[in-house]
Amino acid sequence: MGTTVFERLQPAASLIDDALRDSVQGAFWLDDIERPTYPALTGSIRTDLVIVGGGYAGLWTAVRAKERDPQRRVVLLEAARIGWAASGRNGGFCEASLTHGYDNGASRWPDEIERLEELGLENLDGIQDAVERYGMNVDWERTGQLALALEPHQVPWLREGDGEFLDQDAVRAEVHSPTYLAGSWSRDTCAIIHPAKLAVELARVATELGVEIYEHSRVIGVSGAGAQTVTLAGGASVTAEHVALATNVFPSLLKRNRLMTVPVYDYALMTEPLSSEQYESIGWKNRQGLADSANQFHYYRLSADNRILFGGYDAVYHYGGKVRAEYEERPETFRTLASHFFTTFPQLEDVRFSHRWAGAIDTCSRFCAFFGVARDGRVAYATGFTGLGVGATRFAADVMLDKLAGVETERTQLKMVRTRPVPFPPEPAASVGVNLTRASLDRADHNEGKRNLLLKTLDALGMGFDS
């Protein structure tokens, strides 16, 4: 078995210790903004549409519902605060892909993939239009994404892709890292944004359109034969003609979806703002989002004030599939990320990290969102975004609204929208399977990307993934 560049070029332990020593455990994005508060729901109300979940999927559904029908009464319920979970913790890559990359989509829906790619770009254009039309302050930069080869076997993958291929000299001219062997720049398929600002601004736009938002209003059940009654933990309730479920990583309110997703924890670091000299030393003048090509990949980008977010690599599943705050502090993973950061940018050895955090990803076996309805079409859901939901949630909102309206559209007729992924097995099989798969992906990264029998079997079953 071979070694990776991060094993061949390891920085000193003292450098990692110093860089992490004063970091705060918590998402930088949420610390960087002032969030308005919304009241908790008390008593019982009736509405046309109730949305459960105050992340991107729920907020886009609220905005799109009011854009379609300004007279429709729309209520949104959030168990904690708007944007506090994945929507306030992600890397801020707003990508066009609806299928977690072209290859994943092409392997599952080869007859649709070209149209899915077009719809993804239309969706990204729609997000940009909304940002501009509503004056949303979200640090929007449509700079594209640069895929990186760090090992020799990854270079042909990028050469064969759809992006603009950059050889070693060209990619290092873009971003100065001794680890880069090649790159592929997709110039129009990705924007970088401030994740928490996007959540806050979507909530602002929603309320200006007339949506009623309630925080600290945790839903515990949905019931009813006709109109649906959404019951809250404190005894309040909402009766609605239609319900949109946007709970993502949290346990589904529909029994049919309980085994469809598992929470996988992703980790990230944020540096202090770079000085002008530090920024000059790494180039990166075009400010693309960056991601390497390993199975256990890193993603990184610049913030508006020239901090570097550096995340990914470890993807951790905890036995039982729970979402718990204690899983967010994982010193060994933060040390690994810091080590890989300084291998990538040895010229930044005096940079320190201000924040370290984690968030749970709603992972499904096909690695992109799935959709459906229940209760005679009165309840719609979208979940399983698997870490690529910043852009895809807007498309999901339109799918849910189409389905609740009972109309056939191009979106609802897509095989990607009409089919469901393979469910995960219950414990202990889920934990065994996830961790064996993770070990196999790591082994592939050490073996020129060659996939073992387990990964090939999962590919054949429609549960395989190649980043």
C-alpha positions as CSV (number, residue, x, y, z in Angstrom):
1,M,0.0,0.0,0.0
2,G,1.2,3.5,-0.8
3,T,1.2,6.7,1.2
4,T,-0.6,9.9,0.6
5,V,1.0,13.3,0.3
6,F,-0.3,14.1,3.8
7,E,1.6,11.2,5.2
8,R,4.8,12.0,3.3
9,L,4.8,15.7,4.3
10,Q,3.8,16.0,7.9
11,P,4.3,19.2,9.8
12,A,5.7,19.3,13.3
13,A,3.3,18.5,16.2
14,S,4.3,21.7,17.9
15,L,3.0,23.7,14.9
16,I,-0.4,22.0,15.1
17,D,-0.6,22.6,18.9
18,D,0.2,26.3,18.5
19,A,-2.3,26.8,15.7
20,L,-5.2,25.1,17.5
21,R,-4.5,26.4,21.0
22,D,-6.8,29.4,21.1
23,S,-9.4,28.2,18.7
24,V,-13.1,28.4,19.8
25,Q,-15.3,25.3,19.5
26,G,-18.2,26.6,17.5
27,A,-19.2,27.5,13.9
28,F,-17.5,30.7,12.7
29,W,-20.4,31.5,10.5
30,L,-22.9,31.7,13.3
31,D,-20.5,33.7,15.5
32,D,-20.0,36.2,12.6
33,I,-23.6,37.4,12.3
34,E,-26.4,38.9,14.4
35,R,-29.5,36.7,14.1
36,P,-32.9,38.1,14.6
37,T,-35.2,36.2,16.9
38,Y,-38.6,34.9,16.1
39,P,-41.3,34.0,18.7
40,A,-42.3,30.5,19.8
41,L,-45.7,29.3,18.8
42,T,-48.3,29.1,21.6
43,G,-51.8,27.9,21.2
44,S,-53.4,26.5,18.0
45,I,-53.6,28.1,14.6
46,R,-54.8,27.1,11.1
47,T,-52.9,27.8,7.9
48,D,-52.7,26.8,4.2
49,L,-49.1,25.4,4.4
50,V,-47.0,24.6,7.3
51,I,-43.3,23.9,6.9
52,V,-41.3,22.0,9.5
53,G,-37.6,23.0,9.6
54,G,-35.9,26.3,9.5
55,G,-32.8,25.5,7.3
56,Y,-32.4,26.1,3.6
57,A,-34.9,23.5,2.5
58,G,-37.7,24.9,4.7
59,L,-36.8,28.6,4.0
60,W,-36.7,28.1,0.2
61,T,-40.0,26.3,0.4
62,A,-41.5,29.2,2.3
63,V,-40.1,31.8,-0.2
64,R,-41.1,29.9,-3.3
65,A,-44.6,29.2,-1.9
66,K,-45.2,32.9,-1.4
67,E,-43.7,33.7,-4.8
68,R,-46.2,31.3,-6.4
69,D,-49.2,32.5,-4.4
70,P,-48.8,35.7,-2.4
71,Q,-52.2,35.1,-0.7
72,R,-51.4,31.7,0.6
73,R,-50.9,31.6,4.4
74,V,-47.5,30.0,5.2
75,V,-46.2,29.1,8.6
76,L,-42.7,27.8,9.3
77,L,-41.8,26.0,12.5
78,E,-38.2,25.6,13.7
79,A,-37.2,23.5,16.8
80,A,-34.3,25.7,17.7
81,R,-33.0,28.8,15.8
82,I,-33.1,29.6,12.1
83,G,-30.1,28.2,10.3
84,W,-28.4,26.7,13.4
85,A,-27.8,23.2,12.1
86,A,-26.3,22.3,8.7
87,S,-27.4,25.5,7.1
88,G,-25.2,27.5,9.5
89,R,-22.2,25.1,9.6
90,N,-21.5,24.0,6.0
91,G,-18.6,25.1,3.8
92,G,-20.6,27.6,1.8
93,F,-20.2,25.9,-1.6
94,C,-23.4,26.6,-3.5
95,E,-23.0,24.1,-6.4
96,A,-25.1,23.6,-9.5
97,S,-25.1,19.8,-9.2
98,L,-28.4,18.2,-8.1
99,T,-26.8,14.7,-8.0
100,H,-23.6,15.2,-6.0
101,G,-21.5,15.4,-9.1
102,Y,-21.8,14.4,-12.7
103,D,-20.4,10.9,-12.2
104,N,-22.8,10.0,-9.4
105,G,-25.8,11.2,-11.4
106,A,-24.6,9.5,-14.6
107,S,-24.2,6.2,-12.9
108,R,-27.8,6.3,-11.6
109,W,-29.8,8.2,-14.2
110,P,-27.7,8.0,-17.5
111,D,-30.7,9.0,-19.6
112,E,-31.4,12.1,-17.6
113,I,-28.0,13.3,-16.5
114,E,-27.6,15.9,-19.2
115,R,-31.0,17.5,-18.4
116,L,-30.2,17.2,-14.7
117,E,-27.0,19.2,-15.3
118,E,-29.0,21.8,-17.2
119,L,-31.6,22.0,-14.5
120,G,-28.9,22.4,-11.9
121,L,-27.4,25.3,-13.7
122,E,-30.9,26.9,-14.1
123,N,-31.4,26.4,-10.3
124,L,-28.1,28.1,-9.5
125,D,-29.0,31.0,-11.8
126,G,-32.3,31.2,-9.9
127,I,-30.5,31.5,-6.6
128,Q,-28.3,34.2,-8.0
129,D,-31.3,36.0,-9.3
130,A,-33.0,35.9,-5.9
131,V,-29.8,37.2,-4.2
132,E,-29.8,40.1,-6.6
133,R,-33.5,40.8,-6.7
134,Y,-34.0,40.8,-2.9
135,G,-30.7,42.5,-2.1
136,M,-29.6,39.5,0.0
137,N,-26.3,40.2,1.8
138,V,-24.8,36.7,1.6
139,D,-21.2,37.4,0.3
140,W,-22.1,35.8,-3.0
141,E,-19.1,35.1,-5.3
142,R,-19.6,33.0,-8.4
143,T,-16.0,32.1,-8.8
144,G,-16.4,28.4,-9.7
145,Q,-14.7,25.4,-8.3
146,L,-11.2,24.0,-8.8
147,A,-10.9,20.2,-8.4
148,L,-7.4,19.2,-7.5
149,A,-5.1,16.2,-8.1
150,L,-2.8,15.5,-5.2
151,E,-1.7,12.0,-6.3
152,P,-0.5,10.9,-9.8
153,H,-3.4,8.5,-10.4
154,Q,-5.9,11.4,-9.9
155,V,-4.4,13.5,-12.8
156,P,-6.1,11.4,-15.6
157,W,-9.5,11.7,-13.8
158,L,-9.3,15.5,-14.1
159,R,-8.0,15.5,-17.6
160,E,-11.0,13.5,-18.7
161,G,-13.5,15.7,-16.9
162,D,-15.6,18.6,-18.2
163,G,-13.7,21.4,-16.5
164,E,-10.8,23.4,-17.9
165,F,-7.8,21.2,-17.3
166,L,-4.8,22.9,-15.6
167,D,-1.4,21.1,-15.6
168,Q,0.9,21.3,-12.6
169,D,2.4,24.7,-13.5
170,A,-1.0,26.2,-14.3
171,V,-2.7,25.0,-11.2
172,R,0.1,26.1,-8.9
173,A,0.0,29.5,-10.6
174,E,-3.7,29.8,-9.6
175,V,-3.1,28.6,-5.9
176,H,0.5,28.2,-4.6
177,S,0.6,24.8,-3.0
178,P,3.4,22.2,-3.5
179,T,0.9,19.4,-3.2
180,Y,-1.0,20.2,-6.4
181,L,-0.2,18.0,-9.5
182,A,-3.1,19.2,-11.7
183,G,-6.5,20.9,-11.5
184,S,-9.8,21.2,-13.3
185,W,-11.6,24.5,-13.1
186,S,-15.4,24.5,-13.5
187,R,-15.9,28.3,-13.8
188,D,-19.7,28.6,-13.7
189,T,-21.0,25.7,-11.7
190,C,-20.3,26.9,-8.1
191,A,-20.6,30.1,-6.0
192,I,-19.2,30.6,-2.6
193,I,-21.4,32.2,0.0
194,H,-21.6,32.9,3.8
195,P,-23.9,30.0,4.9
196,A,-25.4,31.6,8.0
197,K,-26.1,34.9,6.2
198,L,-27.9,32.9,3.5
199,A,-30.2,31.4,6.2
200,V,-30.8,34.7,7.9
201,E,-31.5,36.5,4.6
202,L,-33.9,33.8,3.4
203,A,-35.8,34.2,6.6
204,R,-35.9,38.0,6.1
205,V,-37.2,37.6,2.6
206,A,-39.7,35.1,3.7
207,T,-41.1,37.3,6.4
208,E,-41.3,40.3,4.1
209,L,-43.3,38.1,1.7
210,G,-45.7,37.4,4.6
211,V,-44.4,34.0,6.0
212,E,-44.9,33.6,9.7
213,I,-41.8,32.1,11.4
214,Y,-41.7,30.5,14.8
215,E,-38.5,29.4,16.6
216,H,-38.2,27.1,19.6
217,S,-41.3,25.3,18.3
218,R,-40.4,21.6,18.1
219,V,-42.7,19.4,16.1
220,I,-43.3,15.9,17.6
221,G,-46.0,14.5,15.2
222,V,-48.1,14.9,12.1
223,S,-51.5,13.3,12.0
224,G,-54.9,13.6,10.3
225,A,-57.1,11.9,7.7
226,G,-57.8,15.1,5.7
227,A,-56.2,18.4,6.9
228,Q,-53.1,17.6,8.8
229,T,-52.4,18.5,12.4
230,V,-48.8,19.3,13.4
231,T,-48.3,18.8,17.1
232,L,-45.6,20.7,19.0
233,A,-43.7,19.6,22.1
234,G,-45.2,22.4,24.2
235,G,-48.8,21.5,23.3
236,A,-49.3,24.0,20.6
237,S,-50.5,22.8,17.2
238,V,-51.0,23.9,13.6
239,T,-53.7,22.5,11.3
240,A,-52.9,22.9,7.6
241,E,-54.1,21.7,4.3
242,H,-50.5,20.9,3.3
243,V,-47.3,20.1,5.2
244,A,-43.7,20.3,3.9
245,L,-41.1,18.4,5.9
246,A,-37.6,19.8,5.8
247,T,-36.1,18.2,8.9
248,N,-33.2,16.6,6.9
249,V,-30.7,15.0,9.3
250,F,-33.1,14.8,12.2
251,P,-35.4,11.8,12.7
252,S,-38.2,11.8,10.1
253,L,-41.8,12.4,11.2
254,L,-42.8,9.7,8.7
255,K,-42.1,6.1,9.7
256,R,-41.3,5.2,6.0
257,N,-38.2,7.4,6.1
258,R,-36.7,6.4,9.5
259,L,-34.0,4.2,7.9
260,M,-33.5,6.2,4.7
261,T,-30.8,8.6,6.1
262,V,-28.0,8.4,8.7
263,P,-26.2,11.3,10.3
264,V,-22.5,11.5,9.4
265,Y,-20.4,14.1,11.1
266,D,-18.2,16.5,9.1
267,Y,-15.5,18.7,10.6
268,A,-14.0,22.1,9.7
269,L,-11.4,24.7,10.8
270,M,-11.4,28.4,10.1
271,T,-8.2,30.5,10.2
272,E,-7.8,34.0,11.4
273,P,-7.9,36.6,8.6
274,L,-4.8,36.4,6.5
275,S,-2.5,39.4,6.3
276,S,-1.8,40.9,2.9
277,E,1.6,39.2,2.9
278,Q,0.1,35.8,3.8
279,Y,-2.6,36.1,1.1
280,E,0.1,37.1,-1.4
281,S,2.1,34.0,-0.6
282,I,-0.7,31.6,-1.6
283,G,-2.0,33.5,-4.7
284,W,-5.7,32.4,-5.0
285,K,-6.6,35.7,-6.7
286,N,-9.6,34.1,-8.5
287,R,-11.0,32.9,-5.1
288,Q,-12.4,29.6,-6.4
289,G,-13.8,27.0,-4.1
290,L,-11.2,24.2,-3.9
291,A,-11.6,20.4,-3.4
292,D,-9.2,17.6,-3.9
293,S,-10.0,14.3,-5.6
294,A,-9.6,11.7,-3.0
295,N,-12.5,9.6,-1.6
296,Q,-11.7,11.2,1.8
297,F,-11.5,14.7,0.3
298,H,-10.8,18.2,1.7
299,Y,-12.8,21.3,0.7
300,Y,-11.6,24.8,1.3
301,R,-12.4,28.4,0.4
302,L,-11.8,32.0,1.3
303,S,-14.2,34.0,3.4
304,A,-15.0,37.7,2.5
305,D,-12.4,38.8,5.0
306,N,-9.8,36.3,3.7
307,R,-10.0,33.6,6.3
308,I,-9.5,30.1,5.0
309,L,-12.1,27.5,5.8
310,F,-10.5,24.0,5.6
311,G,-12.8,21.0,6.2
312,G,-13.7,17.5,5.2
313,Y,-11.5,14.3,5.2
314,D,-13.0,12.6,8.2
315,A,-16.7,11.6,7.9
316,V,-17.7,10.0,11.2
317,Y,-20.8,7.9,11.9
318,H,-21.6,7.2,15.5
319,Y,-23.3,4.0,16.6
320,G,-27.1,4.5,16.9
321,G,-27.3,7.3,14.4
322,K,-28.0,10.1,16.9
323,V,-27.4,13.8,16.5
324,R,-25.6,14.9,19.7
325,A,-23.6,18.0,20.6
326,E,-20.8,16.0,22.2
327,Y,-20.0,14.5,18.8
328,E,-18.9,18.0,17.6
329,E,-15.7,18.0,19.6
330,R,-13.2,15.5,18.2
331,P,-9.6,16.6,18.9
332,E,-8.0,13.9,16.7
333,T,-9.9,15.0,13.7
334,F,-9.1,18.7,14.2
335,R,-5.4,17.8,14.6
336,T,-5.6,15.9,11.3
337,L,-7.2,18.8,9.5
338,A,-4.6,21.2,10.9
339,S,-1.8,18.9,9.8
340,H,-3.2,18.6,6.3
341,F,-3.7,22.4,6.1
342,F,0.0,23.0,6.8
343,T,1.0,20.3,4.4
344,T,-1.1,22.1,1.7
345,F,0.2,25.6,2.6
346,P,3.6,25.3,4.4
347,Q,4.1,29.0,3.7
348,L,1.3,29.8,6.2
349,E,3.0,28.2,9.3
350,D,2.4,31.4,11.3
351,V,-1.4,31.2,10.7
352,R,-3.7,30.3,13.6
353,F,-7.2,28.9,13.7
354,S,-10.0,30.9,15.3
355,H,-12.8,28.3,15.1
356,R,-13.2,24.6,15.0
357,W,-16.6,22.9,14.6
358,A,-18.7,20.0,13.2
359,G,-22.1,19.3,11.8
360,A,-24.2,16.3,10.9
361,I,-24.9,15.5,7.3
362,D,-28.1,13.8,6.3
363,T,-26.6,11.0,4.3
364,C,-28.6,8.7,2.1
365,S,-27.4,5.7,0.1
366,R,-27.6,7.5,-3.3
367,F,-25.7,10.6,-2.0
368,C,-28.2,13.1,-3.2
369,A,-31.7,14.2,-2.2
370,F,-34.8,12.1,-2.6
371,F,-38.4,13.2,-2.5
372,G,-42.0,12.0,-1.9
373,V,-45.5,12.6,-0.6
374,A,-47.6,10.9,2.1
375,R,-51.1,11.2,3.5
376,D,-52.9,11.3,0.1
377,G,-50.5,14.0,-1.2
378,R,-51.0,16.4,1.8
379,V,-47.5,15.9,3.2
380,A,-44.3,16.3,1.1
381,Y,-40.7,15.7,2.0
382,A,-37.2,16.2,0.7
383,T,-34.1,14.9,2.5
384,G,-30.8,13.0,2.1
385,F,-28.8,15.9,0.5
386,T,-25.6,14.3,1.7
387,G,-23.6,17.5,2.1
388,L,-24.5,19.1,-1.2
389,G,-27.7,20.9,-0.3
390,V,-26.8,24.6,-0.3
391,G,-28.0,24.9,-3.9
392,A,-30.1,21.7,-4.3
393,T,-32.5,22.7,-1.5
394,R,-34.1,25.4,-3.7
395,F,-34.8,22.7,-6.4
396,A,-36.2,20.5,-3.6
397,A,-38.5,23.2,-2.5
398,D,-40.0,23.5,-6.0
399,V,-40.4,19.7,-6.2
400,M,-42.2,19.6,-2.8
401,L,-44.5,22.5,-3.9
402,D,-45.2,20.8,-7.2
403,K,-46.1,17.6,-5.5
404,L,-48.4,19.3,-2.9
405,A,-50.1,21.1,-5.7
406,G,-50.8,17.7,-7.4
407,V,-49.4,18.9,-10.7
408,E,-47.1,17.1,-13.1
409,T,-44.1,19.1,-14.1
410,E,-40.8,18.2,-15.7
411,R,-39.3,18.1,-12.2
412,T,-41.8,15.6,-10.8
413,Q,-41.5,13.3,-13.9
414,L,-37.8,12.9,-13.5
415,K,-36.7,9.4,-12.6
416,M,-34.4,11.0,-10.1
417,V,-37.4,12.5,-8.3
418,R,-39.7,9.5,-8.6
419,T,-37.3,6.9,-7.2
420,R,-36.1,6.3,-3.7
421,P,-32.7,5.2,-2.4
422,V,-31.9,1.8,-0.8
423,P,-32.5,2.2,3.0
424,F,-29.8,1.6,5.5
425,P,-30.0,-1.5,7.7
426,P,-30.8,-1.1,11.4
427,E,-28.1,-1.3,14.0
428,P,-25.7,-3.0,14.5
429,A,-25.5,-3.6,10.8
430,A,-25.6,0.1,9.9
431,S,-22.5,0.9,12.0
432,V,-20.6,-2.1,10.7
433,G,-21.4,-1.3,7.1
434,V,-20.7,2.4,7.3
435,N,-17.3,1.9,9.0
436,L,-16.3,-0.9,6.7
437,T,-17.1,1.3,3.7
438,R,-15.1,4.2,5.2
439,A,-12.1,1.9,5.7
440,S,-12.4,0.7,2.2
441,L,-12.5,4.2,0.8
442,D,-9.4,5.0,2.8
443,R,-7.7,1.9,1.4
444,A,-8.6,3.0,-2.1
445,D,-6.9,6.4,-1.5
446,H,-3.8,4.5,-0.6
447,N,-4.0,2.1,-3.6
448,E,-4.2,4.5,-6.6
449,G,-8.0,4.7,-6.3
450,K,-8.6,1.0,-6.9
451,R,-11.8,-0.1,-5.3
452,N,-12.0,-3.4,-3.4
453,L,-14.7,-6.0,-3.5
454,L,-16.9,-4.3,-0.9
455,L,-16.9,-1.0,-2.9
456,K,-17.5,-2.8,-6.2
457,T,-20.5,-4.6,-4.6
458,L,-21.9,-1.4,-3.3
459,D,-21.5,0.2,-6.7
460,A,-23.5,-2.7,-8.2
461,L,-26.2,-2.3,-5.6
462,G,-26.5,1.5,-6.3
463,M,-25.0,2.4,-2.9
464,G,-21.5,3.1,-4.1
465,F,-19.9,6.6,-4.1
466,D,-16.7,7.9,-5.7
467,S,-16.1,11.6,-4.9
